[in-house]
Amino acid sequence: MRVIRVSILMAMALIAAAPAGAQRGGWRLLGEREVNDRVDRDVIPVRGERRFSQVRICVGTQAVRFYDVDIRFRNGGNQDVAIRSLIRPGGCTRNIALTGRGGRDITSVAFTYEAASLRRARSHVRVFGR
């Protein structure tokens, strides 16, 4: 009985440690990258065909300063979003509404960023869609 309680408590702790964007609201993980502490640009390809009306970007253990996000769509279009803000560890950007009716089919999300860490620590960036 005690083993079951400990297992349940451990599972609850893991759920609580996940970024808020992943826990509720129907958010689906589209992709992730490990980022470093210099100004850089990364692209996260999005596999599959599914329509999304919003995206959100969450960061892991170190703060990340975002400058620009470029969301590419299957029809060849794109949406450029200026974020220009520091996202603290465990935090997420605002919900970014995608233009167009009925949702958009995302092929990739490119972002320009700088991890705001000391001692060259790395952080994880995760992109969610719903």
C-alpha distance (Angstrom), angle and dihedral (degrees) to the residues before:
residue distance angle dihedral
M1 . . .
R2 3.79 . .
V3 3.83 90.8 .
I4 3.80 90.1 55.6
R5 3.81 91.9 50.9
V6 3.80 92.1 49.0
S7 3.82 90.4 48.5
I8 3.79 91.5 50.7
L9 3.82 92.0 48.5
M10 3.80 91.3 49.5
A11 3.80 91.5 49.9
M12 3.80 90.7 49.9
A13 3.82 90.5 50.3
L14 3.82 91.2 52.5
I15 3.80 91.6 50.2
A16 3.80 91.2 49.0
A17 3.83 91.0 50.9
A18 3.83 93.4 56.9
P19 3.83 117.0 98.1
A20 3.78 113.7 -86.4
G21 3.80 90.8 -117.3
A22 3.78 91.4 61.5
Q23 3.79 95.8 49.3
R24 3.76 105.9 60.9
G25 3.74 146.2 5.3
G26 3.80 99.3 54.5
W27 3.81 96.2 -76.5
R28 3.82 115.2 165.7
L29 3.82 123.2 -157.2
L30 3.81 108.3 -115.3
G31 3.80 97.4 178.9
E32 3.78 146.1 -49.2
R33 3.81 142.2 -139.4
E34 3.78 137.1 -166.9
V35 3.81 108.1 -125.0
N36 3.80 132.0 -159.5
D37 3.79 133.0 -145.3
R38 3.79 100.6 -97.3
V39 3.78 127.6 83.8
D40 3.78 104.9 -85.8
R41 3.79 144.0 152.0
D42 3.80 123.2 -129.8
V43 3.78 133.5 -179.5
I44 3.78 123.9 -147.2
P45 3.81 111.7 -160.9
V46 3.81 115.0 -144.9
R47 3.79 115.2 -144.2
G48 3.77 126.9 -153.0
E49 3.74 132.2 27.3
R50 3.77 114.6 -83.4
R51 3.77 131.2 134.7
F52 3.79 121.2 -121.1
S53 3.78 131.1 -173.0
Q54 3.83 97.4 -169.9
V55 3.78 140.2 25.8
R56 3.77 131.4 -163.6
I57 3.81 130.9 -170.9
C58 3.81 120.6 -145.4
V59 3.80 129.3 -171.0
G60 3.80 130.8 -146.6
T61 3.79 131.1 -147.0
Q62 3.82 100.6 -21.8
A63 3.80 131.1 47.9
V64 3.82 116.5 -103.2
R65 3.81 126.9 -157.9
F66 3.80 110.8 -146.4
Y67 3.77 121.6 -157.5
D68 3.79 105.4 173.8
V69 3.81 139.6 0.3
D70 3.81 123.0 -161.5
I71 3.81 115.7 -166.9
R72 3.83 114.8 -162.9
F73 3.80 123.0 -156.8
R74 3.79 132.1 -151.4
N75 3.82 91.9 -115.4
G76 3.83 89.9 62.1
G77 3.79 96.4 -101.4
N78 3.76 127.2 119.2
Q79 3.78 141.7 -161.6
D80 3.79 119.1 -143.6
V81 3.81 114.5 -153.9
A82 3.81 123.4 -169.8
I83 3.80 106.5 -149.8
R84 3.82 100.4 163.5
S85 3.78 95.7 174.1
L86 3.78 141.8 113.6
I87 3.80 113.8 -111.9
R88 3.80 111.8 -156.4
P89 3.84 123.4 -136.4
G90 3.80 110.3 -69.8
G91 3.81 91.4 11.6
C92 3.79 133.0 117.7
T93 3.78 138.3 -148.1
R94 3.76 120.4 -106.6
N95 3.79 116.2 -80.9
I96 3.80 104.4 -82.7
A97 3.81 110.9 -145.4
L98 3.80 113.6 -143.1
T99 3.78 118.0 -134.8
G100 3.79 118.5 -118.7
R101 3.78 135.2 59.1
G102 3.79 123.9 -77.9
G103 3.80 95.7 10.7
R104 3.78 133.2 -69.5
D105 3.81 132.7 -99.7
I106 3.83 105.2 -124.5
T107 3.81 120.6 -150.6
S108 3.81 99.3 176.2
V109 3.79 145.3 -7.8
A110 3.82 117.4 -145.5
F111 3.78 121.4 -171.1
T112 3.77 138.1 -177.5
Y113 3.79 111.4 -144.8
E114 3.77 148.5 149.1
A115 3.79 121.9 -145.7
A116 3.80 106.6 -130.2
S117 3.78 97.0 -144.4
L118 3.75 138.0 131.5
R119 3.79 123.3 -129.3
R120 3.81 93.4 23.9
A121 3.79 93.4 -76.0
R122 3.79 118.0 170.8
S123 3.77 130.2 -133.1
H124 3.79 136.7 -162.8
V125 3.78 123.3 -118.7
R126 3.79 118.2 -159.2
V127 3.80 126.1 -170.1
F128 3.81 118.5 -151.4
G129 3.79 129.9 -172.2
R130 3.78 136.3 -168.9
